[in-house]
Amino acid sequence: MRIACFADIHANLPALEAVIADARERGASHVLGLGDVVGYGPQPVEALARFREVASAAVLGNHDAAVCGLLDPALFNAFARETAERAALALSDEAKGWLRALPYVIESDGLACAHGGFADPARFHYLETKADAALNFAAMPGFQVLVVGHTHIPCVFAREEATGTIRKLPPEDFVLRAGWRYILNPGAVGFPRGNTLTADYLLFDTVTRHVLFRAVPYDLAPYRLALVRNGYNPMNYWFLSPSARRSQREQAFLKPTRAAEVPVGEGAPFRPRQAHRLPHAFWWAMGALAALILALAAVLIWLGYTVREADLAEQTAPAGPEQNLFPPLTQWVFPEGAGVCAEVLERGAGVRLSPQGAAPAELLSPLCRVPPGIRQLRLSFQVTSPLKTLRYTAQVRFLCAEGRARDEKAHVYKKPGVRAYSVDVPADAAGVRVAFSFSGSAPATLLRPVLAPFTHK
């Protein structure tokens, strides 16, 4: 049995539909909700109704609690409070009653789920550190797997029972080991706080004991349109902006302290954080220093000096989004069973492939939307390898109307180098992806893959 765990949907209907489709495609038979179906997003009614159609069980999140009257929205920041109040007005009494009946924790055959944590689930603490993990492991001694949401950041905490050692691991696919206990966080379906705009969830196979982290790309255009149509301000949604995404992290409310559990105000479970602001003189000094550095850089360029770039990622910067249909390489996938160890280079300039065993190393791009009116696409890339001879192929695959697939002729190469070719776009093509395959045991590096509209000059 495969169980799909969804956390922090936050009224993002397109993201929810994307993860439902992906989970079904990968054989998920049960869906567990880790809280916060509503809040933030523009479609609380539609998202909650769709989630209730597929959910096997669910726990209560802090936004759910605020919407249905179990938590005071005044404890939230201004943005979270406004969206919670709007969701409360939009939902019917029956829908709010369904949320109100949700438990804080669900347990089943060695698996337990909560929104923020298990040590005090009604207070919705953020589980982010090893100390947090230790409290939660101690609170649930009979369970090997604990699953939480709330932070919107995928991660894994693993505890070796023999020594009590706790490790924080990256969110990568793995198999449960005997003698170890785990806390899993799938990330957020509808309101990411990382550097990617994917809908994240995880799959847990109860038979093989595999844990699979999934990052599903989806079209943000319907989400933005729903924001505008329903009167939400898109400028509040920092994760829609790549520049803001690098510097901001939205949370519903401030983190509670561990030192004292005395509430602030009537029934308030969260302690306010003291603001520590640097003096204005510091920022003036930093601005002056930045201006001086820019002036020196301009002088060096004017005199003809060149600065040798320190790494390969700077030399092979990918094409801009207006020319390249491909998403960042961090969103590319490796088909199940592909014998390859892959490492994305710094700044996403390329991916280094190290084949494992005799199976070909395969790399598959996400499905990209074909711009309307495009008749031809041009695929270009560069392959490097320590060997002078290397067999590899590139193939463009189209998704046409009614789900029909059309695979173009695979181009076979026998030497590393810069490659490019163009293909005709079917009239009814809706999506396109590219598959690369590398044979042999030699490592190879794929650089600057670009798929762009092609126009004859």
C-alpha positions in Angstrom: 0.0 0.0 0.0 1.3 3.5 -0.9 0.2 6.4 1.3 0.4 10.0 0.0 1.0 12.7 2.6 -0.2 16.2 1.7 0.6 19.2 4.0 -0.2 22.9 3.8 -2.4 23.0 0.7 -3.4 26.5 1.7 -6.3 26.9 -0.8 -4.1 26.4 -3.8 -6.4 24.4 -6.1 -4.0 24.0 -9.1 -1.3 22.7 -6.8 -3.7 20.3 -5.1 -4.9 18.9 -8.5 -1.3 18.4 -9.6 -0.3 16.3 -6.6 -3.5 14.3 -6.7 -2.8 13.4 -10.3 0.9 12.6 -9.5 0.0 10.4 -6.5 -2.6 8.5 -8.5 0.0 7.9 -11.3 2.4 6.5 -8.8 -0.1 4.1 -7.2 -1.1 5.9 -4.0 -4.2 4.2 -2.5 -4.6 6.5 0.6 -4.2 10.2 1.1 -3.4 11.6 4.6 -3.8 15.3 5.2 -1.3 17.0 7.5 -3.2 20.2 8.1 -3.8 23.7 6.7 -6.0 22.9 3.8 -7.2 26.5 3.9 -5.6 29.9 4.6 -3.4 32.1 2.4 -4.8 30.9 -0.9 -7.7 32.3 -2.9 -9.9 29.2 -3.3 -10.7 27.8 0.2 -14.1 26.5 -0.7 -13.0 24.6 -3.9 -9.7 23.3 -2.3 -11.4 22.0 0.8 -14.2 20.3 -1.2 -11.6 18.7 -3.6 -9.4 17.5 -0.6 -12.4 16.0 1.1 -13.1 13.9 -2.0 -9.7 12.2 -1.9 -8.6 12.3 1.8 -8.6 9.1 3.8 -7.9 10.9 7.1 -6.6 14.4 8.1 -5.3 16.4 11.1 -6.1 19.9 12.1 -3.7 22.7 11.1 -3.4 26.1 12.7 -5.0 27.9 9.7 -7.8 25.3 9.8 -8.2 26.0 13.5 -8.4 29.8 13.0 -11.0 29.4 10.2 -13.3 27.2 12.2 -13.1 29.1 15.4 -10.7 27.0 17.5 -7.8 29.5 17.3 -7.9 33.3 17.5 -6.8 34.8 14.2 -5.5 37.8 16.1 -2.4 35.6 16.9 -1.5 35.6 13.3 0.5 38.2 11.3 -1.6 40.6 9.3 -1.5 38.7 6.0 -2.3 35.3 7.6 -5.1 36.9 9.7 -6.7 38.6 6.7 -6.8 35.4 4.6 -8.0 33.3 7.5 -10.9 35.7 8.1 -11.8 35.7 4.4 -11.8 31.9 4.4 -14.1 31.8 7.4 -16.6 34.0 5.6 -16.4 32.0 2.4 -16.8 28.5 4.0 -20.2 27.1 4.9 -21.1 26.1 8.4 -21.0 22.4 7.3 -17.4 22.8 6.0 -16.3 24.6 9.2 -17.9 21.9 11.2 -15.9 19.3 9.3 -12.7 21.1 10.1 -13.6 21.5 13.7 -14.0 17.8 14.0 -10.5 17.0 12.8 -8.1 15.5 15.4 -4.7 16.9 16.3 -3.0 13.5 15.8 -3.8 10.4 13.8 -2.2 7.0 14.4 -2.1 3.8 12.4 0.2 0.8 12.4 3.5 2.4 13.3 2.7 5.7 11.5 1.6 8.9 13.2 0.7 12.3 11.8 0.3 15.8 13.2 0.5 19.3 11.8 3.2 21.0 13.9 4.4 18.2 16.3 3.5 15.6 18.8 4.9 17.1 22.1 2.0 19.6 22.4 0.0 19.3 19.1 -2.6 21.9 20.0 0.1 24.6 20.2 1.4 24.1 16.7 5.1 24.4 17.4 7.6 24.5 14.5 9.7 21.3 14.3 12.9 22.5 12.8 15.9 21.5 15.0 17.3 18.3 16.4 16.1 19.5 19.9 12.6 19.8 18.5 12.9 16.3 17.0 14.1 14.8 20.3 11.0 16.1 22.1 8.7 14.6 19.4 10.5 11.2 19.4 10.0 11.1 23.1 6.4 12.0 22.8 5.6 9.1 20.5 7.8 6.1 21.7 5.8 3.4 19.9 6.0 4.7 16.3 8.8 4.3 13.8 7.5 6.9 11.4 6.2 10.4 12.4 5.0 12.8 9.7 4.5 16.5 10.2 4.0 19.6 8.1 3.7 23.3 9.2 7.3 24.5 8.3 6.7 24.2 4.5 10.3 22.9 4.2 10.9 19.2 3.3 13.3 17.5 5.6 14.0 14.2 7.5 15.1 13.6 11.1 16.5 10.1 11.8 17.2 8.7 15.3 19.3 5.6 15.9 17.7 3.8 18.8 20.9 2.1 19.9 22.8 5.3 20.5 20.0 8.0 20.6 21.9 9.9 17.9 19.6 12.2 15.9 20.6 13.3 12.4 18.9 15.9 10.1 19.0 14.6 6.5 18.1 16.1 3.2 14.7 15.3 1.7 15.8 12.4 -0.6 14.2 9.1 -1.3 15.3 6.3 1.0 14.3 3.0 2.6 13.5 2.7 6.3 16.1 0.9 8.3 15.5 -1.4 11.3 16.6 0.2 14.6 16.0 3.7 13.4 13.0 6.1 13.8 12.1 8.9 11.5 10.3 12.2 11.4 9.3 13.2 7.9 8.2 16.6 6.5 7.0 16.6 2.9 7.0 20.3 2.5 4.0 22.3 1.3 1.6 21.5 -1.5 0.4 25.1 -2.0 2.6 27.7 -0.3 6.3 26.9 -0.7 9.0 28.6 1.4 12.0 27.2 -0.5 13.7 28.3 -3.7 11.4 26.3 -6.1 7.8 26.7 -7.1 6.8 23.1 -6.9 3.9 21.3 -5.1 5.7 19.0 -2.6 4.4 15.9 -1.0 5.7 12.4 -0.1 4.8 8.8 -0.7 5.3 6.0 1.9 5.2 2.4 0.7 4.1 0.2 3.7 5.3 -3.0 1.9 8.8 -2.0 0.6 9.3 0.7 3.3 10.3 3.2 0.7 9.9 6.9 1.4 9.6 9.0 -1.8 9.8 12.8 -1.8 7.9 14.3 -4.8 8.2 17.9 -6.2 5.5 18.4 -8.8 5.7 21.4 -11.1 2.3 23.0 -12.0 1.0 26.0 -13.9 0.9 29.1 -11.7 -1.2 31.1 -14.1 -4.6 29.8 -12.9 -3.5 30.5 -9.3 -2.6 34.1 -10.1 -5.9 34.5 -12.0 -7.9 33.2 -9.0 -6.0 35.7 -6.7 -7.1 38.6 -8.9 -10.7 37.4 -9.5 -11.3 36.8 -5.8 -9.9 40.2 -4.7 -6.6 39.0 -3.2 -3.5 41.2 -3.6 -0.8 39.2 -5.5 1.9 41.4 -4.1 1.4 39.7 -0.7 2.4 36.3 -2.2 6.2 36.6 -2.1 6.8 33.1 -3.5 5.5 34.2 -6.8 8.5 36.5 -7.2 12.0 34.8 -7.7 13.8 37.8 -6.2 11.6 38.0 -3.1 11.8 34.2 -2.7 15.5 34.4 -2.0 15.1 36.8 1.0 11.7 36.2 2.6 10.0 33.4 4.5 6.4 33.9 5.4 5.1 32.2 8.6 1.6 32.4 10.1 2.8 33.4 13.5 6.0 33.8 15.5 7.8 30.8 17.0 6.9 29.8 20.6 9.6 29.7 23.2 10.6 26.6 25.0 11.7 28.3 28.3 8.3 29.1 29.6 4.8 28.0 28.5 2.9 30.8 30.1 0.5 32.2 27.4 0.6 35.8 26.4 -3.0 37.1 26.7 -6.1 35.1 27.0 -5.6 31.7 25.4 -2.7 32.9 23.3 -0.2 30.0 22.8 2.5 31.9 21.1 5.0 34.3 22.5 5.9 37.5 20.6 9.4 38.0 19.3 11.4 41.1 20.2 12.4 43.2 17.3 16.2 43.8 17.1 16.9 46.5 14.5 20.3 47.8 13.5 20.9 51.5 13.7 20.4 53.7 10.6 24.1 54.6 10.6 25.0 51.0 10.0 22.9 50.8 6.8 24.3 54.2 5.6 27.8 52.8 6.1 26.9 49.6 4.2 25.4 51.6 1.4 28.5 53.7 1.1 30.7 50.6 1.1 28.6 49.0 -1.6 28.8 52.2 -3.7 32.6 52.2 -3.3 32.9 48.5 -4.4 30.7 49.2 -7.5 32.9 52.2 -8.4 36.1 50.1 -8.2 34.5 47.4 -10.3 33.5 49.9 -13.0 37.1 51.3 -13.0 38.6 47.8 -13.5 36.2 47.1 -16.4 37.0 50.4 -18.0 40.7 49.7 -17.8 40.2 46.4 -19.5 40.8 44.0 -16.6 39.0 40.7 -16.6 38.2 38.6 -13.6 38.6 34.9 -14.2 35.4 33.3 -13.1 35.9 31.0 -10.2 33.8 28.0 -11.1 32.1 26.3 -14.0 28.7 27.5 -13.0 29.6 31.1 -13.6 31.1 30.2 -17.1 28.0 28.3 -18.2 25.1 30.4 -16.9 21.8 29.1 -18.3 19.7 31.1 -20.8 17.1 33.4 -19.4 13.5 32.3 -18.9 12.3 34.3 -21.8 14.4 32.1 -24.2 14.6 28.8 -22.4 11.5 26.7 -21.9 13.3 24.4 -19.5 12.8 24.9 -15.8 15.8 24.9 -13.5 17.8 21.5 -13.4 16.8 21.0 -9.8 13.2 20.2 -11.1 14.4 17.6 -13.5 13.7 14.0 -12.7 15.4 10.6 -13.1 13.0 7.8 -14.2 12.4 5.0 -11.7 15.2 2.4 -12.0 17.6 4.7 -13.9 21.2 3.6 -12.9 22.7 7.0 -12.2 24.0 9.2 -9.5 23.4 12.9 -10.4 24.7 16.1 -8.9 23.3 19.5 -10.0 26.2 22.0 -10.4 26.2 25.2 -8.4 23.8 27.9 -9.7 22.2 25.3 -11.9 24.7 25.5 -14.8 24.5 21.8 -15.5 24.3 18.3 -14.0 27.1 15.8 -13.4 26.1 12.2 -14.1 27.9 9.2 -12.7 26.4 5.9 -14.0 26.0 3.1 -11.5 26.1 -0.4 -13.1 25.5 -1.4 -16.7 22.1 0.4 -17.1 22.1 3.6 -19.2 22.0 6.8 -17.2 18.7 8.6 -18.0 17.8 12.2 -17.4 14.2 13.5 -18.1 13.2 17.1 -18.2 9.8 18.1 -16.6 6.9 18.6 -19.0 7.0 22.2 -20.5 4.2 24.1 -22.0 4.6 24.8 -25.8 4.0 28.5 -26.5 1.1 29.1 -29.0 2.1 29.7 -32.6 5.5 28.1 -32.4 6.3 25.9 -35.4 9.8 24.8 -34.6 11.9 24.3 -31.4 15.6 24.2 -31.2 17.4 22.0 -28.6 21.0 22.9 -27.7 23.3 21.6 -25.0 26.9 20.7 -24.3 28.3 17.4 -23.0 31.8 17.0 -21.4 33.5 13.9 -20.3 37.1 12.8 -19.4 36.8 10.3 -22.3 37.1 11.3 -26.0 34.4 8.8 -27.0 31.0 8.8 -25.2 27.7 7.4 -26.5 24.6 9.4 -25.6 21.3 10.3 -27.1 18.8 13.2 -27.0 15.1 12.8 -27.9 12.3 15.4 -27.9 8.9 14.1 -26.8 5.6 15.9 -27.4 2.3 15.6 -25.5 -0.5 16.2 -28.0 -4.3 16.6 -27.7 -6.3 14.0 -25.8 -3.1 12.7 -24.1 -1.5 11.3 -27.3 2.3 11.1 -27.2 4.7 11.8 -30.2 8.4 11.0 -29.8 10.7 12.6 -32.3 13.7 10.6 -33.7 16.4 10.1 -31.1 19.7 11.8 -32.0 22.7 9.6 -31.3 26.2 11.1 -30.6 29.5 9.3 -30.0 31.7 12.2 -28.8 31.4 15.0 -26.2 30.9 18.5 -27.5 28.3 21.2 -28.2 25.2 19.9 -29.9 22.1 21.5 -31.4 19.2 20.6 -33.7 15.6 21.7 -34.4 12.3 19.8 -34.6 8.9 20.6 -36.0 6.2 21.2 -33.5 2.9 19.3 -34.1 -0.1 21.5 -34.6 -1.9 20.1 -31.5 1.1 19.9 -29.2 0.4 21.1 -25.7 3.5 20.0 -23.9 7.1 19.0 -24.6 9.9 17.3 -22.7 13.4 16.0 -23.5 15.0 12.7 -22.6 18.8 12.3 -22.4 20.4 8.8 -22.2 24.1 8.1 -21.5 25.6 4.6 -22.1 28.7 3.2 -20.5 30.3 3.6 -17.1 32.2 6.9 -17.7 31.0 10.0 -15.9 29.6 12.9 -18.0 28.4 16.4 -17.5 25.4 18.0 -19.3 25.8 21.7 -19.6 23.4 24.5 -20.6 20.4 22.6 -21.9 18.2 25.0 -23.8 14.9 24.4 -25.5 13.8 27.6 -27.3 11.5 28.7 -30.1 13.4 28.5 -33.4 13.1 31.1 -36.1 15.0 31.0 -39.5 17.2 34.0 -40.1 
